Amino acid sequence: MFLFRNLIIALADVLHIFLSVYMYIVIARAVISWFNINSDHQVVQFIHRVTEQPLAWIRKAIPVVISGLDLSPVLLIFAILFLDHFIVETLRQIAVLQP
């Protein structure tokens, strides 16, 4: 059963890394929106492609704009942090409970 426990721990660690990297990509998207950066650059296009769908879904579900400031990246970061703490910690606790 130690193989199953190690598999769950590894899955939790990979999920934690993925969610952390995605959170930094969302932060980069917010910072990019503050400056006049060339949108033809491949990195900027990648960041927009990866983050636009969740941000658009949040904007459609909860239109949060205060004085022209879009707060959907903040809500997405909160959701990522919630998923990270809830799912990753749950997986780690499941792994610890395995005999």
LOTOR-600740 format. One record per residue (C-alpha): z, y, x. Coordinates in steps of 0.02 Angstrom, whole numbers, plus 32768, in hexadecimal, padded with zeros to 4 digits. Each point is the difference from the previous one (the first is absolute). Example, Ala and Ser with C-alpha at 12.3 -4.5 7.8 and 13.67 -1.06 7.14 Angstrom:
% residues 2
<up 8186&north 7F1F&east 8267>
<up 7FDF&north 80AC&east 8045>
//
This chain:
% residues 99
<up 8000&north 8000&east 8000>
<up 800D&north 8073&east 8096>
<up 7F42&north 800E&east 7FFC>
<up 8005&north 8044&east 7F4F>
<up 808A&north 807A&east 802F>
<up 7F9E&north 803D&east 8098>
<up 7F63&north 8010&east 7F96>
<up 8059&north 806D&east 7F81>
<up 804D&north 806C&east 8089>
<up 7F56&north 8015&east 8053>
<up 7FB2&north 802D&east 7F59>
<up 8088&north 8082&east 7FE3>
<up 7FE5&north 8049&east 80AD>
<up 7F42&north 800B&east 7FEA>
<up 8016&north 8050&east 7F55>
<up 807B&north 807E&east 8049>
<up 7F84&north 802F&east 808A>
<up 7F71&north 800F&east 7F83>
<up 8064&north 8070&east 7F8B>
<up 803D&north 806B&east 8091>
<up 7F50&north 801A&east 8044>
<up 7FC0&north 8029&east 7F52>
<up 808B&north 807F&east 7FE8>
<up 7FCC&north 8057&east 80A1>
<up 7F4C&north 8000&east 7FC4>
<up 8038&north 8057&east 7F5F>
<up 8061&north 807F&east 8067>
<up 7F64&north 801D&east 806B>
<up 7F9C&north 801C&east 7F60>
<up 807C&north 8084&east 7FC7>
<up 7FFD&north 8058&east 80A9>
<up 7F42&north 7FFB&east 8005>
<up 7FFA&north 8055&east 7F56>
<up 8060&north 8095&east 8047>
<up 7F7D&north 8025&east 8084>
<up 7F46&north 801C&east 7FFF>
<up 7FCE&north 7F60&east 8058>
<up 7F4D&north 7FC0&east 8005>
<up 7FF4&north 7F7F&east 7F75>
<up 7F6B&north 7FAE&east 8055>
<up 806E&north 7FB8&east 8088>
<up 8011&north 7F42&east 7FF2>
<up 80BE&north 8001&east 800B>
<up 800E&north 8081&east 7F75>
<up 7F87&north 7F9D&east 7F94>
<up 8064&north 7F61&east 801E>
<up 80A3&north 8055&east 7FD0>
<up 7FB2&north 8045&east 7F61>
<up 7FB3&north 7F56&east 7FD2>
<up 80A3&north 7FA4&east 801A>
<up 8070&north 807A&east 7FA2>
<up 7F94&north 804A&east 7F77>
<up 800E&north 7F75&east 7F80>
<up 80C0&north 7FF7&east 7FFA>
<up 800C&north 80BE&east 8005>
<up 7F80&north 8011&east 7F74>
<up 805F&north 7F81&east 7F98>
<up 80A2&north 8062&east 8018>
<up 7FA9&north 80A5&east 7FD7>
<up 7FBA&north 7FB5&east 7F60>
<up 80A3&north 7FAE&east 7FCB>
<up 8073&north 8090&east 802F>
<up 7FA8&north 80A6&east 801B>
<up 807F&north 804F&east 8075>
<up 7FBF&north 80A5&east 8042>
<up 8079&north 808E&east 8022>
<up 7FAF&north 80A8&east 8029>
<up 7F63&north 7FA9&east 803B>
<up 8061&north 7F86&east 806D>
<up 7FD3&north 7F4A&east 7FE1>
<up 809C&north 7F94&east 8008>
<up 7FA8&north 7F58&east 7FEA>
<up 8010&north 7FD5&east 80BB>
<up 80BD&north 8018&east 7FF2>
<up 8007&north 7F8B&east 7F6A>
<up 7F94&north 7F81&east 805C>
<up 8073&north 8007&east 8097>
<up 8098&north 7FE5&east 7F8F>
<up 7FA7&north 7F6A&east 7FB2>
<up 7FD8&north 7FB9&east 80AC>
<up 80B5&north 8015&east 8039>
<up 803F&north 7FAE&east 7F60>
<up 7F8B&north 7F6C&east 8018>
<up 8030&north 7FF3&east 80B6>
<up 80BA&north 7FFD&east 7FDF>
<up 7FF6&north 7F94&east 7F63>
<up 7F7E&north 7F7C&east 802A>
<up 801D&north 7FF1&east 80BB>
<up 80BD&north 7FF5&east 7FEF>
<up 7FEF&north 7F84&east 7F71>
<up 7F90&north 7F92&east 806B>
<up 807C&north 8008&east 8090>
<up 8090&north 7FD2&east 7F8D>
<up 7F9C&north 7F6E&east 7FBB>
<up 7FE3&north 7FC5&east 80B1>
<up 80B9&north 800A&east 802A>
<up 802E&north 7F9C&east 7F65>
<up 7F8E&north 7F70&east 8031>
<up 8065&north 7F69&east 8040>
//
